[in-house]
Amino acid sequence: MKKGCCLLILIAGMLLLSPTAYCQDTASGGGSGSGYFADWFPRVTKSQAEQPHWITPLATVTPRLEEEVRFDINWQTNNAGVTTENYDGSKGLELIPFEHVEILINLPPYLVHNNPAVANGFGDFSFNTKYRILSANEQHGNFILTAFFGASMPTGSHTNGALDAIITPAIAYGKGFGQFDAQGTFNVGLPTGDTNLIGRTFGWNNTFQYHVFKKFWPEVELNSSFFQQGKNDGKKQVFVTPGMVIGRIHLWGRVGLTFGGGVQIAATHFHTTNHNGIFSVRFPF
C-alpha cells in the first residue's frame, strides 16, 4: 500500500508541478510557446469546453474526458461479514493527450482482507482508453457518447488478481436536462484465457445526478453485473448506490479538488458483497 501511494504522489507531483510551471513560463515569455507539450493545457481546455460539465460519479466511469489524479478507497463486506479494504480502487492518472482521446493509467490496488486465511497484496494493473464520439456542452444540447477499450494484466500478488488478462470494451453515454443529468456505461469483461473459471461479466451502470448549491452533486447509481460462465454463471447482481460528490474546489492554478462518498446496497437476492463504502478524492487539472 505504501509503494502504491508513493508512486501516485510522485506521478501527481511531476505532472501537476512540472508541466504547469512550464506552461506558465511559456505564457509569460519564458519559452517558445509552441509544440505538443506547450499546447497541452490549451488543448485540454478546448476539449473539455466541448462536452457537458457534469461531475464524475463514484462508481460509474464517466463518458466525459477528464484530466486528473484520482485515489479511491472501497470497503467491501462479504456475506460472512468480513470487510476487505481496497486502497486505490484501481484508479490513478487520467490524461487527455488528444482532443477526443483520454487514457487512464490505473495503479494496482492494495487489498487488505482482514482474514488470516487470505493473504493481503496488490491487485492487477489496468488501463483504459476513451474515444469521445459525439458531445455537446450545456449550450448546444448537453449530451455525450464515448467508446472505451480497457484491459487488466494478471500482475496481482497471491490470489489478489485474475488468472489471465481481461479485455473490456464499453460504450458510455450521457444526457443533461438543466441541473439534472444521467450518465451510463455498458461493458463486457472478456478473459483471454480460463474463461470457464473466470467467466464473462457484463456490466451496466447508470448514474442520476442533480446539481445544487454550485458544488454539490447528490446522486443515485444503479450498478448491475450479469455473469456468464465461471462460478457465478447465470446470476445477476445489482447495487443501488446513493452518494454525494462535492467539487470542483479551486486549489492552485489549474489544480482543483473533488471528493465524495457513498454506499452500495445490494438490491438482488444474489450478491457477493453488501453495504460497501466508497470514498473518492480527485485532483483535476
C-alpha positions in Angstrom: 0.0 0.0 0.0 2.8 2.4 0.8 4.5 1.8 -2.5 1.3 2.4 -4.4 0.6 5.7 -2.5 4.1 6.9 -3.0 4.0 6.2 -6.7 0.7 8.0 -7.0 2.0 11.1 -5.2 5.2 11.1 -7.3 3.2 11.0 -10.6 0.9 13.7 -9.3 3.7 15.9 -8.3 5.6 15.5 -11.5 2.6 16.1 -13.7 1.0 18.9 -11.7 4.1 20.9 -11.0 6.4 20.5 -13.9 4.1 20.9 -16.9 2.1 23.6 -15.2 5.2 25.6 -14.4 6.4 25.0 -17.9 3.2 26.3 -19.5 3.1 29.3 -17.1 6.7 30.1 -18.0 5.8 29.9 -21.7 2.8 32.1 -21.3 5.0 34.8 -19.6 7.5 34.8 -22.5 10.0 32.3 -21.0 9.6 29.7 -23.7 8.9 29.2 -27.4 5.1 29.0 -26.9 4.5 26.2 -29.5 4.7 22.5 -29.7 2.8 19.5 -28.5 3.6 19.8 -24.8 3.4 23.6 -24.7 -0.1 23.3 -26.2 -1.2 20.6 -23.8 -3.4 22.6 -21.4 -5.0 24.8 -24.1 -5.9 21.5 -25.9 -7.4 20.1 -22.7 -9.4 23.2 -22.1 -10.7 23.2 -25.6 -11.7 19.5 -25.5 -13.5 19.9 -22.2 -15.3 23.0 -23.3 -17.0 20.9 -26.0 -18.6 18.5 -23.5 -21.0 18.7 -20.6 -19.6 19.9 -17.3 -21.0 17.3 -15.0 -19.1 15.7 -12.2 -17.6 12.2 -12.4 -19.7 9.7 -10.4 -18.4 7.5 -7.6 -18.6 4.1 -9.3 -19.8 4.6 -12.9 -17.0 5.6 -15.3 -18.0 8.9 -16.8 -18.2 9.3 -20.6 -16.6 12.7 -20.2 -12.9 13.2 -20.9 -11.1 14.1 -17.7 -7.5 15.1 -16.7 -6.9 14.3 -13.1 -5.2 12.2 -10.5 -7.7 10.0 -8.6 -7.5 7.8 -5.5 -10.4 5.8 -4.1 -10.9 3.6 -1.0 -13.5 0.9 -1.1 -14.8 -1.2 1.8 -16.4 -4.4 0.6 -18.2 -6.6 3.1 -18.8 -10.2 2.0 -21.7 -12.5 3.1 -19.8 -13.7 6.1 -19.5 -10.2 7.4 -15.7 -9.8 6.7 -14.7 -6.5 5.2 -12.0 -6.2 2.6 -10.3 -2.8 2.3 -9.4 -1.8 -1.3 -6.8 1.0 -1.3 -6.7 2.9 -4.7 -9.8 1.2 -6.2 -7.8 0.6 -9.5 -7.6 4.4 -10.1 -4.6 6.6 -10.9 -3.7 9.1 -13.6 -6.1 10.3 -16.3 -4.8 12.4 -19.3 -6.2 13.9 -22.4 -3.3 13.6 -25.0 -5.6 14.4 -28.0 -8.8 16.4 -28.3 -11.1 13.4 -28.4 -9.0 10.9 -26.5 -8.3 10.1 -22.8 -6.0 7.5 -21.4 -6.3 6.1 -17.9 -3.3 4.5 -16.2 -4.8 2.7 -13.2 -2.3 1.7 -10.5 -2.8 -1.8 -8.9 -5.0 -1.6 -5.8 -3.7 -2.9 -2.4 -6.2 -5.3 -0.8 -6.4 -5.9 3.0 -8.7 -8.8 3.6 -8.9 -8.8 7.4 -8.9 -12.6 7.2 -5.8 -14.6 8.3 -6.6 -17.3 5.7 -6.3 -14.8 2.8 -3.0 -13.0 2.0 -3.1 -9.3 1.5 -1.4 -7.9 -1.5 -1.6 -5.9 -4.8 -4.2 -6.5 -7.4 -3.9 -6.2 -11.2 -2.6 -3.3 -13.2 -5.1 -2.0 -15.7 -5.5 0.8 -18.2 -8.4 2.3 -20.2 -8.7 4.4 -23.3 -11.7 6.6 -24.2 -12.6 7.9 -27.6 -15.3 10.6 -27.5 -17.6 10.1 -30.5 -20.2 12.8 -30.0 -20.5 15.6 -27.5 -22.2 19.0 -26.9 -21.9 21.3 -23.9 -24.8 22.8 -22.0 -25.4 25.5 -24.6 -25.6 23.1 -27.6 -27.5 20.0 -26.5 -25.9 18.7 -23.3 -25.1 15.2 -24.3 -22.1 12.8 -24.9 -21.3 9.4 -26.4 -18.0 7.7 -25.8 -16.3 4.4 -26.6 -13.9 2.7 -24.2 -11.3 0.0 -24.5 -9.8 -1.3 -21.3 -7.6 -4.2 -20.2 -6.2 -5.6 -17.0 -2.9 -7.5 -16.7 -2.6 -10.5 -14.3 0.0 -8.8 -12.1 -1.7 -9.3 -8.7 0.2 -11.0 -5.9 -1.0 -14.2 -4.2 -4.7 -14.6 -5.2 -5.5 -10.9 -5.4 -5.7 -10.8 -9.2 -7.2 -12.6 -12.1 -5.7 -15.7 -13.7 -5.4 -14.1 -17.1 -5.6 -10.7 -18.8 -9.1 -9.4 -19.2 -10.1 -7.1 -22.2 -13.1 -4.8 -21.5 -14.7 -2.9 -24.4 -17.5 -0.5 -23.4 -19.9 2.2 -24.6 -20.8 5.2 -22.4 -23.5 7.8 -22.8 -25.0 10.8 -21.0 -27.7 13.4 -21.3 -28.3 16.5 -19.3 -31.6 18.3 -18.6 -30.9 21.6 -16.8 -29.5 20.8 -13.3 -30.2 17.1 -13.8 -28.0 14.6 -15.7 -27.9 10.8 -16.4 -24.7 9.0 -17.3 -24.2 5.3 -18.0 -21.9 2.6 -19.3 -22.4 -0.9 -20.7 -19.3 -3.1 -20.8 -18.2 -6.7 -21.0 -15.1 -8.3 -19.4 -13.6 -10.9 -21.8 -10.8 -13.1 -20.3 -8.0 -14.0 -22.7 -7.9 -17.5 -21.1 -9.5 -19.7 -18.4 -13.0 -18.4 -19.3 -14.6 -21.4 -17.8 -13.1 -20.4 -14.4 -13.1 -16.6 -14.6 -16.3 -16.2 -16.6 -17.5 -13.2 -18.6 -19.0 -10.3 -16.7 -21.5 -7.9 -18.4 -21.6 -4.6 -16.5 -24.4 -2.0 -16.8 -24.0 1.2 -14.7 -26.3 4.2 -14.6 -26.0 7.3 -12.6 -28.6 10.0 -11.9 -27.3 13.3 -10.6 -28.7 16.7 -9.5 -26.5 19.8 -9.3 -27.3 22.1 -6.3 -25.6 24.9 -4.4 -22.9 25.3 -7.1 -20.6 22.5 -5.9 -22.9 19.7 -4.6 -23.8 16.7 -6.7 -26.2 14.3 -4.9 -26.5 11.1 -6.9 -28.0 7.6 -7.1 -26.3 4.9 -9.1 -27.6 1.5 -10.3 -24.6 -0.8 -10.6 -25.5 -4.1 -12.3 -23.4 -7.2 -13.2 -24.6 -10.2 -15.2 -22.4 -13.3 -15.1 -21.8 -15.8 -17.9 -19.7 -19.0 -17.2 -17.4 -19.1 -14.2 -18.6 -19.8 -10.6 -21.5 -17.3 -10.8 -22.8 -18.5 -14.2 -26.3 -17.3 -14.9 -26.6 -15.0 -11.9 -27.0 -11.2 -11.7 -26.1 -8.7 -9.0 -27.5 -5.2 -8.7 -26.4 -2.5 -6.2 -28.3 0.8 -5.5 -25.6 3.4 -4.6 -26.7 6.7 -3.1 -23.9 9.2 -2.7 -22.6 12.7 -2.8 -19.8 14.3 -4.8 -18.5 17.8 -4.0 -16.4 19.9 -6.4 -14.7 21.3 -8.2 -13.0 23.3 -5.4 -10.1 25.5 -6.7 -6.8 24.9 -5.1 -4.0 26.5 -7.2 -3.5 27.3 -10.9 -5.4 24.7 -12.8 -5.5 22.3 -9.9 -8.8 21.6 -8.2 -10.2 19.2 -5.6 -13.2 16.9 -5.9 -14.3 14.4 -3.4 -17.3 12.3 -2.4 -18.6 9.1 -0.9 -21.5 6.7 -0.9 -22.7 3.2 0.0 -23.5 0.3 -2.3 -26.6 -1.6 -1.2 -27.5 -4.9 -2.7 -30.9 -5.0 -4.4 -30.8 -8.6 -5.6 -31.1 -11.9 -3.8 -27.7 -12.9 -5.1 -24.8 -10.7 -4.1 -21.2 -11.3 -3.2 -20.9 -8.2 -1.0 -23.2 -5.7 0.6 -23.2 -2.3 2.2 -19.9 -1.4 0.5 -18.5 2.0 1.3 -16.8 4.2 -1.3 -14.6 7.2 -0.7 -13.1 9.1 -3.7 -10.8 12.0 -4.0 -9.7 13.6 -7.3 -7.3 16.4 -8.2 -8.4 17.6 -11.7 -6.1 19.9 -13.6 
